[in-house]
Amino acid sequence: MPLNFSKNPITVNFCIDYRYDSLGTDFLNAIGLDQNYYLATTAGASLPFGYKKYCSKKCCSDCCNPNNCDIKLLKKSLVKNIDITESLSDIKDIYLINHQDCGAFKAYLECSGYPDSLGDNNAKEIKINEDVLKYSKEYLKCKYPNKNIYLGLIDINGTVADYIPELNKWELVYTGSGTNTIGLWWNYTF
């Protein structure tokens, strides 16, 4: 199982989307992290960390969105949040959790083909999140080489899968209580 956190508090990076507040909290509590994590939130969750590299691989220009200064500010803020959590606790683990149907992905990754509507193309959405999460991990490993970086993706049912880069695969870590058949992980074969 990929969730092998230290006993120390961890830093969780999550999106600001209100639809996922209680789903994310339910998940974190269910895996035993209740009141043992620092929650850093920003639009797009891991997007600010993986944005530039993802865009440079997909687009001809520097980045997909000409207003990429916003992403730089979000990235700087997230780094500051992680630095602050390190000053408060001995942080060993950082957990990046993206979510299905992310408005920031739609706004900032215009060239990616990210689905316009919930459930339009789950396979494409999973792949885009996978790429952004992998690039985010690369960035964080350079900035924080002694930290364990975990990569997750939650769907509209609250179901969470983690991406395991070493195995190049997704692994189910939690089944949410929702029953919406357009959830990313509803019919996914792990």
ChimeraX commands (.cxc) that place a marker at each C-alpha (Angstrom):
marker #1 position 0.00,0.00,0.00 radius 0.5
marker #1 position 1.52,3.36,-1.00 radius 0.5
marker #1 position 0.33,5.28,2.08 radius 0.5
marker #1 position 3.23,4.61,4.39 radius 0.5
marker #1 position 3.51,7.94,6.20 radius 0.5
marker #1 position 5.85,8.61,9.08 radius 0.5
marker #1 position 4.33,9.18,12.52 radius 0.5
marker #1 position 5.12,12.90,12.17 radius 0.5
marker #1 position 2.52,15.35,10.89 radius 0.5
marker #1 position 2.43,15.57,7.10 radius 0.5
marker #1 position 1.73,18.40,4.68 radius 0.5
marker #1 position -1.27,17.81,2.41 radius 0.5
marker #1 position -1.70,19.99,-0.67 radius 0.5
marker #1 position -5.31,20.12,-1.83 radius 0.5
marker #1 position -7.42,22.29,-4.12 radius 0.5
marker #1 position -9.73,25.09,-2.97 radius 0.5
marker #1 position -12.78,23.54,-4.71 radius 0.5
marker #1 position -15.55,23.42,-2.10 radius 0.5
marker #1 position -17.05,20.24,-3.60 radius 0.5
marker #1 position -14.08,18.31,-2.25 radius 0.5
marker #1 position -13.75,19.75,1.27 radius 0.5
marker #1 position -15.74,17.10,3.11 radius 0.5
marker #1 position -14.67,14.31,0.71 radius 0.5
marker #1 position -11.02,15.15,1.36 radius 0.5
marker #1 position -11.52,15.37,5.12 radius 0.5
marker #1 position -13.37,12.02,5.15 radius 0.5
marker #1 position -10.49,10.43,3.25 radius 0.5
marker #1 position -7.74,11.89,5.45 radius 0.5
marker #1 position -9.58,10.84,8.60 radius 0.5
marker #1 position -10.27,7.34,7.24 radius 0.5
marker #1 position -6.59,6.72,6.57 radius 0.5
marker #1 position -5.69,7.77,10.11 radius 0.5
marker #1 position -4.46,11.32,9.57 radius 0.5
marker #1 position -7.15,13.05,11.59 radius 0.5
marker #1 position -5.52,16.08,13.22 radius 0.5
marker #1 position -2.04,15.02,12.09 radius 0.5
marker #1 position -1.64,17.04,8.93 radius 0.5
marker #1 position -1.14,20.59,7.74 radius 0.5
marker #1 position -3.49,21.46,4.89 radius 0.5
marker #1 position -2.13,23.77,2.20 radius 0.5
marker #1 position -4.75,24.69,-0.38 radius 0.5
marker #1 position -4.55,26.45,-3.70 radius 0.5
marker #1 position -6.42,26.49,-6.97 radius 0.5
marker #1 position -5.32,23.45,-8.94 radius 0.5
marker #1 position -3.67,21.66,-6.00 radius 0.5
marker #1 position -0.36,20.45,-7.52 radius 0.5
marker #1 position -0.84,22.42,-10.76 radius 0.5
marker #1 position 1.47,25.31,-9.76 radius 0.5
marker #1 position 4.36,22.87,-9.20 radius 0.5
marker #1 position 3.95,20.93,-12.46 radius 0.5
marker #1 position 2.50,23.63,-14.71 radius 0.5
marker #1 position 5.56,24.97,-16.51 radius 0.5
marker #1 position 7.10,21.59,-17.28 radius 0.5
marker #1 position 3.76,20.13,-18.38 radius 0.5
marker #1 position 3.13,23.11,-20.66 radius 0.5
marker #1 position 6.62,23.11,-22.13 radius 0.5
marker #1 position 6.13,19.43,-23.07 radius 0.5
marker #1 position 2.66,20.00,-24.58 radius 0.5
marker #1 position 2.78,23.48,-26.13 radius 0.5
marker #1 position 5.08,25.37,-28.45 radius 0.5
marker #1 position 5.08,28.44,-26.23 radius 0.5
marker #1 position 6.52,28.91,-22.74 radius 0.5
marker #1 position 3.18,28.10,-21.14 radius 0.5
marker #1 position -0.39,27.48,-22.23 radius 0.5
marker #1 position -1.91,30.54,-20.65 radius 0.5
marker #1 position -0.38,33.96,-21.34 radius 0.5
marker #1 position -1.41,35.05,-17.84 radius 0.5
marker #1 position 0.92,32.54,-16.19 radius 0.5
marker #1 position 1.99,35.05,-13.54 radius 0.5
marker #1 position -0.93,33.80,-11.45 radius 0.5
marker #1 position 0.57,30.31,-11.44 radius 0.5
marker #1 position 3.93,31.70,-10.30 radius 0.5
marker #1 position 2.21,33.43,-7.36 radius 0.5
marker #1 position 0.33,30.25,-6.43 radius 0.5
marker #1 position 3.57,28.26,-6.59 radius 0.5
marker #1 position 5.39,30.75,-4.38 radius 0.5
marker #1 position 2.55,30.67,-1.85 radius 0.5
marker #1 position 2.51,26.86,-1.74 radius 0.5
marker #1 position 6.27,26.71,-1.23 radius 0.5
marker #1 position 5.92,29.23,1.61 radius 0.5
marker #1 position 3.18,27.09,3.19 radius 0.5
marker #1 position 5.42,24.01,3.07 radius 0.5
marker #1 position 8.32,25.98,4.53 radius 0.5
marker #1 position 6.11,27.19,7.37 radius 0.5
marker #1 position 4.91,23.66,8.15 radius 0.5
marker #1 position 8.56,22.59,8.31 radius 0.5
marker #1 position 9.24,25.31,10.86 radius 0.5
marker #1 position 6.36,24.02,13.00 radius 0.5
marker #1 position 6.98,20.25,12.80 radius 0.5
marker #1 position 9.49,17.73,11.55 radius 0.5
marker #1 position 7.75,17.12,8.22 radius 0.5
marker #1 position 8.85,13.96,6.41 radius 0.5
marker #1 position 5.92,13.55,3.98 radius 0.5
marker #1 position 4.17,15.77,1.44 radius 0.5
marker #1 position 0.95,14.50,-0.11 radius 0.5
marker #1 position -0.33,16.15,-3.30 radius 0.5
marker #1 position -4.00,15.41,-3.98 radius 0.5
marker #1 position -5.60,16.62,-7.21 radius 0.5
marker #1 position -9.32,16.20,-7.96 radius 0.5
marker #1 position -11.69,15.42,-10.78 radius 0.5
marker #1 position -13.18,18.27,-12.83 radius 0.5
marker #1 position -10.71,20.96,-11.71 radius 0.5
marker #1 position -11.53,24.50,-12.81 radius 0.5
marker #1 position -7.90,25.62,-12.55 radius 0.5
marker #1 position -6.81,22.82,-14.90 radius 0.5
marker #1 position -9.48,23.95,-17.36 radius 0.5
marker #1 position -8.39,27.59,-17.11 radius 0.5
marker #1 position -4.62,27.18,-17.18 radius 0.5
marker #1 position -4.14,24.08,-19.34 radius 0.5
marker #1 position -6.17,25.20,-22.33 radius 0.5
marker #1 position -3.92,23.37,-24.81 radius 0.5
marker #1 position -4.07,20.05,-22.93 radius 0.5
marker #1 position -7.48,18.82,-24.00 radius 0.5
marker #1 position -8.59,18.64,-20.35 radius 0.5
marker #1 position -12.30,17.72,-20.44 radius 0.5
marker #1 position -14.74,20.63,-20.35 radius 0.5
marker #1 position -17.40,18.76,-18.37 radius 0.5
marker #1 position -17.46,16.26,-15.56 radius 0.5
marker #1 position -17.11,12.73,-16.92 radius 0.5
marker #1 position -16.44,13.78,-20.55 radius 0.5
marker #1 position -13.18,11.86,-20.89 radius 0.5
marker #1 position -12.01,10.25,-17.66 radius 0.5
marker #1 position -9.01,8.53,-19.25 radius 0.5
marker #1 position -7.70,11.85,-20.61 radius 0.5
marker #1 position -8.34,13.59,-17.29 radius 0.5
marker #1 position -6.49,10.89,-15.37 radius 0.5
marker #1 position -3.52,11.10,-17.75 radius 0.5
marker #1 position -3.26,14.90,-17.52 radius 0.5
marker #1 position -3.38,14.72,-13.72 radius 0.5
marker #1 position -0.79,11.94,-13.76 radius 0.5
marker #1 position 1.60,14.05,-15.81 radius 0.5
marker #1 position 1.14,17.19,-13.72 radius 0.5
marker #1 position 1.55,15.18,-10.50 radius 0.5
marker #1 position 4.76,13.53,-11.78 radius 0.5
marker #1 position 6.25,16.90,-12.75 radius 0.5
marker #1 position 5.18,18.30,-9.39 radius 0.5
marker #1 position 6.98,15.51,-7.62 radius 0.5
marker #1 position 10.14,16.21,-9.64 radius 0.5
marker #1 position 9.99,19.85,-8.59 radius 0.5
marker #1 position 9.39,19.06,-4.93 radius 0.5
marker #1 position 12.13,16.41,-4.82 radius 0.5
marker #1 position 14.62,19.04,-6.03 radius 0.5
marker #1 position 13.39,21.59,-3.51 radius 0.5
marker #1 position 12.90,19.13,-0.63 radius 0.5
marker #1 position 15.18,16.14,-1.38 radius 0.5
marker #1 position 14.68,14.52,2.03 radius 0.5
marker #1 position 10.88,14.43,1.85 radius 0.5
marker #1 position 8.66,11.58,0.75 radius 0.5
marker #1 position 6.25,12.83,-1.91 radius 0.5
marker #1 position 2.90,11.05,-2.41 radius 0.5
marker #1 position 0.59,11.67,-5.37 radius 0.5
marker #1 position -3.18,11.23,-5.18 radius 0.5
marker #1 position -6.29,11.91,-7.23 radius 0.5
marker #1 position -9.78,12.06,-5.72 radius 0.5
marker #1 position -12.96,11.72,-7.75 radius 0.5
marker #1 position -16.47,13.05,-7.20 radius 0.5
marker #1 position -17.36,9.97,-5.16 radius 0.5
marker #1 position -14.54,10.59,-2.71 radius 0.5
marker #1 position -12.59,7.61,-4.04 radius 0.5
marker #1 position -8.82,8.15,-4.03 radius 0.5
marker #1 position -6.09,6.47,-6.04 radius 0.5
marker #1 position -2.39,7.18,-5.65 radius 0.5
marker #1 position 0.00,7.32,-8.55 radius 0.5
marker #1 position 3.11,5.20,-8.06 radius 0.5
marker #1 position 5.73,6.61,-10.47 radius 0.5
marker #1 position 8.18,3.76,-9.85 radius 0.5
marker #1 position 5.54,1.30,-11.08 radius 0.5
marker #1 position 3.92,3.68,-13.57 radius 0.5
marker #1 position 0.45,2.85,-12.25 radius 0.5
marker #1 position -2.46,4.02,-10.15 radius 0.5
marker #1 position -3.36,2.16,-6.97 radius 0.5
marker #1 position -6.70,2.41,-5.17 radius 0.5
marker #1 position -6.16,3.59,-1.58 radius 0.5
marker #1 position -9.67,4.54,-0.49 radius 0.5
marker #1 position -13.21,3.96,-1.72 radius 0.5
marker #1 position -15.52,6.90,-1.13 radius 0.5
marker #1 position -19.20,6.66,-0.34 radius 0.5
marker #1 position -20.47,8.23,-3.58 radius 0.5
marker #1 position -22.09,6.22,-6.37 radius 0.5
marker #1 position -21.82,8.53,-9.37 radius 0.5
marker #1 position -20.88,6.40,-12.38 radius 0.5
marker #1 position -18.94,9.23,-14.02 radius 0.5
marker #1 position -16.44,9.28,-11.16 radius 0.5
marker #1 position -12.86,8.79,-12.37 radius 0.5
marker #1 position -12.37,5.54,-10.52 radius 0.5
marker #1 position -15.89,4.07,-10.93 radius 0.5
marker #1 position -15.01,1.58,-13.69 radius 0.5
marker #1 position -11.24,1.96,-13.66 radius 0.5
marker #1 position -9.24,-1.26,-13.71 radius 0.5
marker #1 position -6.32,-1.13,-11.32 radius 0.5
marker link #1:1,2 radius 0.2
marker link #1:2,3 radius 0.2
marker link #1:3,4 radius 0.2
marker link #1:4,5 radius 0.2
marker link #1:5,6 radius 0.2
marker link #1:6,7 radius 0.2
marker link #1:7,8 radius 0.2
marker link #1:8,9 radius 0.2
marker link #1:9,10 radius 0.2
marker link #1:10,11 radius 0.2
marker link #1:11,12 radius 0.2
marker link #1:12,13 radius 0.2
marker link #1:13,14 radius 0.2
marker link #1:14,15 radius 0.2
marker link #1:15,16 radius 0.2
marker link #1:16,17 radius 0.2
marker link #1:17,18 radius 0.2
marker link #1:18,19 radius 0.2
marker link #1:19,20 radius 0.2
marker link #1:20,21 radius 0.2
marker link #1:21,22 radius 0.2
marker link #1:22,23 radius 0.2
marker link #1:23,24 radius 0.2
marker link #1:24,25 radius 0.2
marker link #1:25,26 radius 0.2
marker link #1:26,27 radius 0.2
marker link #1:27,28 radius 0.2
marker link #1:28,29 radius 0.2
marker link #1:29,30 radius 0.2
marker link #1:30,31 radius 0.2
marker link #1:31,32 radius 0.2
marker link #1:32,33 radius 0.2
marker link #1:33,34 radius 0.2
marker link #1:34,35 radius 0.2
marker link #1:35,36 radius 0.2
marker link #1:36,37 radius 0.2
marker link #1:37,38 radius 0.2
marker link #1:38,39 radius 0.2
marker link #1:39,40 radius 0.2
marker link #1:40,41 radius 0.2
marker link #1:41,42 radius 0.2
marker link #1:42,43 radius 0.2
marker link #1:43,44 radius 0.2
marker link #1:44,45 radius 0.2
marker link #1:45,46 radius 0.2
marker link #1:46,47 radius 0.2
marker link #1:47,48 radius 0.2
marker link #1:48,49 radius 0.2
marker link #1:49,50 radius 0.2
marker link #1:50,51 radius 0.2
marker link #1:51,52 radius 0.2
marker link #1:52,53 radius 0.2
marker link #1:53,54 radius 0.2
marker link #1:54,55 radius 0.2
marker link #1:55,56 radius 0.2
marker link #1:56,57 radius 0.2
marker link #1:57,58 radius 0.2
marker link #1:58,59 radius 0.2
marker link #1:59,60 radius 0.2
marker link #1:60,61 radius 0.2
marker link #1:61,62 radius 0.2
marker link #1:62,63 radius 0.2
marker link #1:63,64 radius 0.2
marker link #1:64,65 radius 0.2
marker link #1:65,66 radius 0.2
marker link #1:66,67 radius 0.2
marker link #1:67,68 radius 0.2
marker link #1:68,69 radius 0.2
marker link #1:69,70 radius 0.2
marker link #1:70,71 radius 0.2
marker link #1:71,72 radius 0.2
marker link #1:72,73 radius 0.2
marker link #1:73,74 radius 0.2
marker link #1:74,75 radius 0.2
marker link #1:75,76 radius 0.2
marker link #1:76,77 radius 0.2
marker link #1:77,78 radius 0.2
marker link #1:78,79 radius 0.2
marker link #1:79,80 radius 0.2
marker link #1:80,81 radius 0.2
marker link #1:81,82 radius 0.2
marker link #1:82,83 radius 0.2
marker link #1:83,84 radius 0.2
marker link #1:84,85 radius 0.2
marker link #1:85,86 radius 0.2
marker link #1:86,87 radius 0.2
marker link #1:87,88 radius 0.2
marker link #1:88,89 radius 0.2
marker link #1:89,90 radius 0.2
marker link #1:90,91 radius 0.2
marker link #1:91,92 radius 0.2
marker link #1:92,93 radius 0.2
marker link #1:93,94 radius 0.2
marker link #1:94,95 radius 0.2
marker link #1:95,96 radius 0.2
marker link #1:96,97 radius 0.2
marker link #1:97,98 radius 0.2
marker link #1:98,99 radius 0.2
marker link #1:99,100 radius 0.2
marker link #1:100,101 radius 0.2
marker link #1:101,102 radius 0.2
marker link #1:102,103 radius 0.2
marker link #1:103,104 radius 0.2
marker link #1:104,105 radius 0.2
marker link #1:105,106 radius 0.2
marker link #1:106,107 radius 0.2
marker link #1:107,108 radius 0.2
marker link #1:108,109 radius 0.2
marker link #1:109,110 radius 0.2
marker link #1:110,111 radius 0.2
marker link #1:111,112 radius 0.2
marker link #1:112,113 radius 0.2
marker link #1:113,114 radius 0.2
marker link #1:114,115 radius 0.2
marker link #1:115,116 radius 0.2
marker link #1:116,117 radius 0.2
marker link #1:117,118 radius 0.2
marker link #1:118,119 radius 0.2
marker link #1:119,120 radius 0.2
marker link #1:120,121 radius 0.2
marker link #1:121,122 radius 0.2
marker link #1:122,123 radius 0.2
marker link #1:123,124 radius 0.2
marker link #1:124,125 radius 0.2
marker link #1:125,126 radius 0.2
marker link #1:126,127 radius 0.2
marker link #1:127,128 radius 0.2
marker link #1:128,129 radius 0.2
marker link #1:129,130 radius 0.2
marker link #1:130,131 radius 0.2
marker link #1:131,132 radius 0.2
marker link #1:132,133 radius 0.2
marker link #1:133,134 radius 0.2
marker link #1:134,135 radius 0.2
marker link #1:135,136 radius 0.2
marker link #1:136,137 radius 0.2
marker link #1:137,138 radius 0.2
marker link #1:138,139 radius 0.2
marker link #1:139,140 radius 0.2
marker link #1:140,141 radius 0.2
marker link #1:141,142 radius 0.2
marker link #1:142,143 radius 0.2
marker link #1:143,144 radius 0.2
marker link #1:144,145 radius 0.2
marker link #1:145,146 radius 0.2
marker link #1:146,147 radius 0.2
marker link #1:147,148 radius 0.2
marker link #1:148,149 radius 0.2
marker link #1:149,150 radius 0.2
marker link #1:150,151 radius 0.2
marker link #1:151,152 radius 0.2
marker link #1:152,153 radius 0.2
marker link #1:153,154 radius 0.2
marker link #1:154,155 radius 0.2
marker link #1:155,156 radius 0.2
marker link #1:156,157 radius 0.2
marker link #1:157,158 radius 0.2
marker link #1:158,159 radius 0.2
marker link #1:159,160 radius 0.2
marker link #1:160,161 radius 0.2
marker link #1:161,162 radius 0.2
marker link #1:162,163 radius 0.2
marker link #1:163,164 radius 0.2
marker link #1:164,165 radius 0.2
marker link #1:165,166 radius 0.2
marker link #1:166,167 radius 0.2
marker link #1:167,168 radius 0.2
marker link #1:168,169 radius 0.2
marker link #1:169,170 radius 0.2
marker link #1:170,171 radius 0.2
marker link #1:171,172 radius 0.2
marker link #1:172,173 radius 0.2
marker link #1:173,174 radius 0.2
marker link #1:174,175 radius 0.2
marker link #1:175,176 radius 0.2
marker link #1:176,177 radius 0.2
marker link #1:177,178 radius 0.2
marker link #1:178,179 radius 0.2
marker link #1:179,180 radius 0.2
marker link #1:180,181 radius 0.2
marker link #1:181,182 radius 0.2
marker link #1:182,183 radius 0.2
marker link #1:183,184 radius 0.2
marker link #1:184,185 radius 0.2
marker link #1:185,186 radius 0.2
marker link #1:186,187 radius 0.2
marker link #1:187,188 radius 0.2
marker link #1:188,189 radius 0.2
marker link #1:189,190 radius 0.2
view
